[in-house]
Amino acid sequence: MVAIFGPQDADNLVSAVAHGDLVVLPTDTVYGIGANPFSSVAVQRILCAKGRSETMPPPILIGSYGDYSKVATSMSPGMTRLTEAFWPGALTVILPARTTLGWDISTTGGTVAVRQPGLELTRQVLDKTGPLAVTSANLHSMAPAQNVADAAAYFGQKVAAYLDGGPTPGPVPSTIVSQREDAPVILREGVISADSIFEVWQ
C-alpha cells in the first residue's frame, strides 16, 4: 500500500528525503517526483523511476529565493530581474551549476534548471527539506500527474511518501529561460509568455 499523506503530515516527506528516498508532491503546474539533489543515488532513483536518461537530470525546486545559491554559483542581472518579477511562480531559469550536485554537470553544459514554485504548500515543504530535484510525476512519454492518485498509479511503492495537495492547475508547464551573452533565450514557453520575459529583461 502506498503512503499518501495530507498537508498536516507533510513532515513525512522531510523524513523520506533525509533517508534518500523518493517523494511526490504537488506544484503550481503538475505533481512532481523528487529527491535530494546532492545525492547521486537519490537522483538516479528519480531517473530510473521515470525511465529517463542520465543525460537529462531533473530541475531543482527551492522554497526561499536565496536558496538558488545552494545549487547555482551565480545569477546574472537579467536573470535576477526575471526571478524577482516571476518568482514564486512558473519560471524555470538555467543557471551555472555547483559541482556539489548529485550528477555530472558536464551533461548539461555546467548548468542547472532552478525554480521557486508558486504553490505555498510546496514551498513550505521545500523550506524544511532544502532544495529538491523535482521532475514531473509521470513515466517517460506519458502525461504528468495532476492529482496524487495518478502519481501513485505511475510509481506505486517506488515512492516513499506522497503528499496530497489536491488537483493541480496543469498541464501547461513552467517557462524555461536560458541566457546567451546578454539576451534571454526561451527554451520552452509555458505559463509565462515570451513577451513578458523580454519586457522584464530590458
Buried (B, 14 or more C-beta within 10 A) or exposed (E): EBBBBEEEEBEBBBBBBEEBBBBBBBBBBBBBBBBBBBBEEBBBBBBEBBEBEEEEBBBBBBBBEEBBBBBBEEBBEBBEBBBEBBBBBBBBBBBBBBEEBBBEBEEBEEBBBBBBBBBEBBBEBBEBBBBBBBBBBBBEEEEBBBBBBBBBEBBEEBBBBBBBBEBBBBEEBBBBBBBEEEEBEBEEBBBBEEEBBEEBBE
